[in-house]
Amino acid sequence: MSEFWLISAPGDKENLQALERMNTVTSKSNLSYNTRFAIPDFKVGTLDSLVGLSDELGKLDIFAESLIKRMAQSVVEVMEEAKGKVQENLLANGVDLTSFVTRFEWDMAKYPAKQPLVTVVDTLAKQLAQIETDLKSRRAAYDTLKRNLGDLEQKSTGNLFTRTLCDIVSKEDFVLDSEYLITLLVIVPKPSYAQWQKTYESLSDMVVPRSTKLIAEDNEGGLFTVTLFRKVIDDFKTKARENKFTVREFYYDEKEMKREREEMSRLLSDKKQQYQTSCVALKKGSSTFSDHMVKVTPLGNPDRPAAGQTDRERESEGEGEGPLLRWLKVNFSEAFIAWIHIKALRVFVESVLRYGLPVNFQAVLLQPHKKSSTKRLREVLNSIFRHLDEVAAASILDASVEIPGLQFNNQDYFPYVYFHIDLSLLD
């Protein structure tokens, strides 16, 4: 399981014996794996300051957990189709999260224990706030790039009525640079191919005979060219519409088509170079689209790539890490390490507030073996440590006991100091 219970009990002889009894019972019953959780000796300060820190650490704990969840989700999104390798990238100080938690050691260099507690907490808060600020900035840039790329790709996912045609048509399909003639593109439903061939020349005067050619198809129809005199364009469109033929508004502009291809190529290249992604780079002079897109098959030109079709000859530039993934990995580690340090601080502060001075307590990390055993584990702990709060323990063990002004919930109250670490939120 990726769940941990961080508890503490006073360090006197009676409670050390209770901890030993806990280890024996939980081990024999296969309830949990227990390890000592080392917490340094901090400067205690005043009890008033500890009360204030208790509240501040509670809020900082929630903030840190939320931050690492968002960072983990960002790693999932950035890695796209390589999601199976996400856990390999969610590490703390170079090791997996479970190992880091079970082998936790306070980082004296980063958070000197000799400093006042309020200074240590302030250092952690500023570190996490800076990471969140940077995360928002980097995610905004990434989302903008994805959105711009998505807008361009959307043009390539529709049918012949809506999709871009720059990867379908070629210069040879059109009569260009003519003062009198123009080539139009007409979408014809598949059942109406024969009707089109019989009638297109008579839809209007001045249609060039035998000028139609089928250049692409999708599931619903075909894209035909037809050449006619410019002066009859409006009349031809009207007659075509009456016959359920649709003239697609498109005029061949080589510069504009080149610009669109280059923009798509640039965005894909940026996404590949700046961020870890499963996308591949565009080959020069061809288009790259996702496999799920609508297929449009170009006809009459075997060298022209099919839109929506996977290009088996695409060039792959590998799965190298881009700056965003590298930043996420480094700062996820930093945020996670800070979060566990906050847990350690909370155990220290709450233990002093509950057990008093001088500071003398023992912290233990428990890893429940099974989800189904957590209820039994809690019962064992409450029973072993009931002497830490006899009144509350009595109310837990005997639901019929009512204590004026106090309410105890068996699910929420512990006679010992308790904190929960749930790594499943990062799965």
C-alpha positions in Angstrom: 0.0 0.0 0.0 1.1 3.6 -0.6 -0.4 4.8 2.7 1.5 5.7 5.8 0.5 6.6 9.4 2.9 8.9 11.2 2.4 8.7 15.0 4.2 9.7 18.1 4.0 8.8 21.8 5.9 10.1 24.8 9.4 8.8 25.2 9.2 7.7 28.8 9.7 4.1 29.9 6.0 3.2 30.0 5.4 4.5 26.4 8.5 3.0 25.0 7.2 -0.3 26.3 3.9 0.5 24.6 5.7 1.2 21.3 7.5 -2.2 21.7 4.1 -3.9 22.3 2.7 -2.1 19.3 5.5 -3.4 17.1 5.0 -7.0 18.4 1.2 -7.0 17.9 1.2 -5.4 14.5 4.0 -7.6 13.3 2.4 -10.9 14.5 -1.0 -9.9 13.1 0.6 -8.7 9.8 -1.1 -5.3 10.2 1.7 -2.9 9.3 5.4 -2.4 8.7 6.8 0.0 11.3 10.0 2.1 11.2 11.4 4.8 13.5 10.9 8.3 12.1 13.8 10.5 13.1 13.0 14.1 14.0 15.7 16.5 15.1 15.7 18.5 18.3 14.3 21.9 17.4 14.2 25.2 19.3 10.8 25.0 21.0 10.2 28.7 21.7 7.0 29.6 23.6 3.9 27.5 23.8 1.9 30.5 22.2 4.2 30.4 19.2 3.7 26.6 18.9 -0.1 27.1 18.9 0.3 29.6 16.0 2.7 27.3 14.1 0.3 24.4 14.6 -2.4 26.2 12.6 0.1 27.5 10.0 1.6 24.1 9.4 -1.9 22.6 9.0 -2.6 25.0 6.2 0.9 24.5 4.7 0.4 20.8 4.7 -2.8 21.0 2.7 -1.1 23.5 0.3 1.9 21.2 -0.3 -0.2 18.2 -0.9 -2.3 20.1 -3.4 0.8 21.4 -5.2 2.4 18.0 -5.6 -0.9 16.5 -6.9 -1.0 19.3 -9.5 2.6 18.7 -10.4 2.0 14.9 -10.7 -1.0 15.6 -13.0 1.2 17.9 -15.1 3.7 15.2 -15.6 1.0 12.8 -16.7 -0.3 15.4 -19.2 3.1 16.4 -20.6 4.2 12.7 -21.0 1.0 12.1 -23.0 1.2 8.5 -24.5 4.2 7.6 -22.3 1.9 7.6 -19.2 3.1 4.1 -18.3 6.5 5.6 -17.3 5.1 8.4 -15.2 5.9 6.8 -11.9 9.5 6.4 -13.0 9.6 10.2 -13.1 7.9 11.0 -9.8 10.9 10.6 -7.5 12.2 12.3 -4.4 15.9 12.9 -4.1 16.4 10.3 -6.8 14.5 7.4 -5.1 10.9 6.3 -5.3 8.5 8.0 -2.9 7.9 5.1 -0.6 11.6 4.6 -0.1 12.1 8.3 0.6 9.3 8.3 3.2 10.4 5.1 5.0 14.1 6.3 5.0 13.4 9.9 5.8 16.2 12.0 7.2 15.9 15.7 8.1 17.9 17.9 5.6 20.0 19.9 8.0 21.7 21.9 5.1 18.4 23.1 3.6 16.4 23.5 6.8 18.8 24.0 9.8 17.3 22.6 12.9 19.1 25.2 15.1 17.1 28.0 13.5 13.8 29.1 15.2 10.9 26.9 14.1 9.1 29.9 12.7 12.1 30.5 10.4 12.1 26.9 9.2 8.4 27.0 8.5 8.8 30.4 6.6 11.6 28.8 4.5 9.3 25.9 3.5 6.4 28.2 2.8 8.4 30.5 0.5 9.9 27.5 -1.3 6.5 26.0 -2.1 5.1 29.4 -3.0 7.9 29.9 -5.6 7.4 26.5 -7.0 3.6 27.2 -7.4 4.3 30.5 -9.1 6.7 28.9 -11.6 4.3 26.0 -12.2 1.5 28.4 -13.1 3.8 30.3 -15.5 5.2 27.2 -17.2 1.8 25.5 -17.5 0.3 28.6 -19.0 3.0 28.6 -21.7 2.5 24.9 -22.3 -1.3 25.2 -22.5 -1.1 28.1 -24.9 1.2 26.0 -27.2 -1.2 23.0 -27.0 -4.2 25.2 -27.7 -2.6 26.8 -30.8 -1.6 23.4 -32.1 -5.0 22.1 -31.4 -6.6 24.9 -33.3 -4.5 24.1 -36.3 -5.1 20.3 -36.0 -8.9 20.9 -35.7 -8.8 22.1 -39.3 -7.5 18.6 -40.2 -10.0 16.5 -38.4 -13.3 17.4 -40.1 -14.8 16.2 -43.4 -14.4 17.7 -46.8 -16.8 20.6 -45.9 -14.6 21.9 -43.0 -11.1 20.6 -43.1 -8.1 22.3 -44.5 -7.3 21.3 -48.1 -3.7 22.4 -48.2 -2.5 18.8 -47.9 -5.0 17.5 -50.5 -4.9 19.8 -53.5 -1.9 20.5 -55.7 -1.0 23.2 -58.2 -1.8 20.8 -61.1 -5.5 20.6 -60.0 -6.1 24.3 -60.9 -6.1 26.7 -63.8 -4.1 29.5 -62.4 -3.2 33.1 -63.6 -6.1 33.2 -66.1 -8.0 36.4 -66.6 -11.1 34.5 -67.7 -11.0 31.0 -66.3 -11.2 29.7 -62.7 -11.2 26.3 -61.1 -13.7 25.6 -58.4 -13.9 22.7 -55.9 -17.2 20.9 -55.5 -18.2 18.4 -52.9 -20.5 15.7 -54.3 -22.2 13.0 -52.2 -21.1 9.5 -53.1 -24.5 8.4 -54.4 -24.5 11.4 -56.7 -21.3 10.8 -58.5 -23.0 9.6 -61.7 -25.4 12.6 -61.6 -22.5 15.0 -61.3 -20.7 13.5 -64.3 -23.8 13.8 -66.4 -24.9 17.3 -65.4 -21.9 19.4 -64.3 -21.3 20.8 -67.8 -24.9 22.0 -68.1 -25.3 23.5 -64.7 -24.3 26.8 -66.3 -23.1 28.3 -69.5 -19.4 28.5 -70.1 -18.4 25.4 -68.1 -15.3 23.9 -69.7 -16.2 20.4 -71.0 -14.4 17.4 -69.4 -12.8 19.6 -66.8 -13.9 17.7 -63.7 -11.6 15.4 -61.8 -12.1 13.6 -58.5 -9.1 14.5 -56.3 -10.1 13.3 -52.8 -12.8 11.3 -50.9 -14.0 10.8 -47.4 -16.7 8.6 -46.0 -19.5 10.8 -47.2 -18.5 12.1 -50.6 -15.8 13.3 -53.0 -14.0 16.5 -53.9 -14.2 17.3 -57.6 -12.6 20.1 -59.6 -14.5 22.0 -62.3 -13.2 24.8 -64.5 -15.5 27.5 -65.9 -15.5 31.2 -66.8 -15.3 33.6 -64.0 -18.4 35.5 -65.1 -20.7 32.6 -64.4 -19.4 31.7 -60.9 -22.6 32.9 -59.1 -24.9 31.2 -61.5 -23.0 27.9 -61.3 -23.0 28.0 -57.5 -26.8 28.5 -57.4 -27.5 25.6 -59.9 -25.0 23.4 -58.0 -26.8 24.0 -54.7 -30.2 23.2 -56.3 -28.7 19.8 -57.2 -27.3 19.2 -53.7 -23.7 19.8 -54.9 -21.7 22.1 -52.6 -19.1 24.5 -54.0 -16.3 24.7 -51.4 -15.0 28.3 -51.0 -11.3 27.7 -51.8 -8.9 29.5 -54.0 -5.4 28.2 -54.5 -2.8 30.4 -52.8 0.5 28.7 -52.6 2.0 31.2 -50.2 -0.9 30.8 -47.7 -0.8 27.0 -47.9 3.0 27.0 -47.4 2.5 29.3 -44.4 -0.1 27.0 -42.9 2.1 23.9 -43.3 5.1 25.8 -41.8 3.0 26.9 -38.8 1.8 23.4 -38.1 5.4 22.1 -38.4 6.8 24.9 -36.2 4.2 24.2 -33.4 4.8 20.5 -33.5 8.6 21.0 -33.4 8.2 23.5 -30.5 6.1 21.0 -28.6 8.6 18.2 -29.3 11.7 20.3 -28.4 10.3 22.2 -25.4 8.3 19.4 -23.7 8.3 15.7 -23.5 5.7 14.5 -26.0 4.8 11.5 -28.0 4.4 13.7 -31.1 7.0 13.2 -33.9 8.5 16.0 -35.9 7.1 16.8 -39.3 9.0 15.7 -42.3 9.9 18.5 -44.6 7.1 19.1 -47.0 4.6 16.7 -45.5 1.8 16.9 -42.8 1.5 15.0 -39.6 -1.9 14.3 -38.1 -3.2 12.0 -35.3 -4.3 8.5 -36.2 -7.9 9.1 -35.0 -8.5 11.9 -37.6 -11.0 11.5 -40.4 -9.3 9.9 -43.4 -9.4 11.8 -46.7 -7.8 10.0 -49.5 -6.2 12.1 -52.3 -6.6 10.6 -55.8 -4.5 10.9 -58.9 -1.2 11.8 -57.2 0.5 8.9 -55.4 3.1 11.3 -54.0 0.6 13.4 -52.2 0.2 12.2 -48.5 -3.2 11.2 -47.2 -4.5 13.5 -44.5 -5.3 11.7 -41.3 -3.2 8.8 -42.3 -0.1 7.8 -40.2 3.0 8.4 -42.3 5.1 5.3 -41.8 8.2 7.2 -42.9 7.9 10.0 -40.3 11.2 11.0 -38.7 11.3 10.4 -35.0 13.5 12.5 -32.9 13.4 10.2 -29.9 11.8 10.5 -26.5 14.2 13.1 -25.0 13.1 15.2 -22.0 12.3 18.8 -22.7 12.7 21.7 -20.3 9.2 21.4 -18.9 9.5 17.8 -17.9 12.9 18.3 -16.5 11.6 21.3 -14.4 8.6 19.2 -13.2 10.8 16.3 -12.1 13.2 18.5 -10.2 10.6 20.6 -8.5 8.2 17.8 -7.8 11.1 16.2 -5.9 11.7 19.5 -4.0 8.0 20.0 -3.2 7.6 16.4 -2.1 10.6 16.6 0.2 9.3 19.8 1.6 5.9 18.1 2.2 7.4 15.3 4.3 9.5 17.8 6.2 6.2 19.7 7.0 4.8 16.4 8.3 7.8 16.0 10.5 7.4 19.5 11.9 3.7 18.9 12.6 4.6 15.8 14.6 7.1 17.8 16.6 4.8 20.7 17.3 1.8 18.6 18.1 3.8 16.2 20.3 5.2 19.1 22.4 1.7 20.7 22.7 0.1 17.4 23.7 2.9 15.8 25.8 4.5 18.9 27.2 8.1 19.9 28.1 10.8 18.8 28.2 10.7 17.5 24.7 10.6 13.7 24.9 8.7 11.7 22.4 9.2 8.9 19.9 7.8 9.1 16.3 7.0 6.0 14.3 6.0 5.5 10.7 3.5 2.7 10.0 2.7 1.3 6.6 -0.5 -0.7 6.7 -0.2 -3.9 4.8 -3.8 -4.0 3.5 -6.6 -1.5 3.2 -8.8 -4.0 4.9 -6.5 -4.1 8.0 -6.6 -0.3 8.7 -9.6 -0.6 11.0 -8.1 -3.4 13.0 -4.8 -1.5 13.1 -6.5 1.6 14.5 -8.3 -0.5 17.2 -4.9 -2.0 18.2 -3.3 1.4 18.5 -6.2 3.0 20.4 -6.1 0.1 22.8 -2.3 0.1 23.4 -2.2 3.9 23.8 -5.5 4.5 25.6 -3.6 5.5 28.7 -2.6 8.7 26.9 -6.1 9.9 27.1 -8.2 7.7 29.3 -11.4 9.8 29.1 -11.4 10.0 25.3 -10.4 6.3 25.0 -13.3 5.3 27.2 -15.7 7.2 24.9 -14.1 5.5 21.8 -14.3 2.0 23.3 -17.8 2.5 24.8 -20.0 4.4 22.4 -22.7 4.6 25.2 -20.5 6.9 27.3 -21.4 10.6 26.9 -19.1 13.3 28.1 -20.7 16.8 28.5 -19.2 19.3 26.0 -17.1 16.7 24.2 -17.7 14.5 21.2 -15.3 11.9 20.0 -15.5 10.2 16.7 -13.9 6.8 16.4 -12.8 7.6 12.9 -11.3 11.0 13.7 -9.8 10.9 17.2 -6.6 9.4 18.3 -5.2 9.3 21.9 -1.7 9.7 20.3 -0.4 12.2 17.8 -1.3 11.0 14.3 -0.8 12.2 10.7 -1.7 10.6 7.4 0.5 10.4 4.3 -1.3 9.1 1.3 0.8 8.5 -1.8 -2.1 6.9 -3.8 -3.1 10.5 -4.7 -0.1 10.4 -7.0 -0.9 7.1 -8.7 
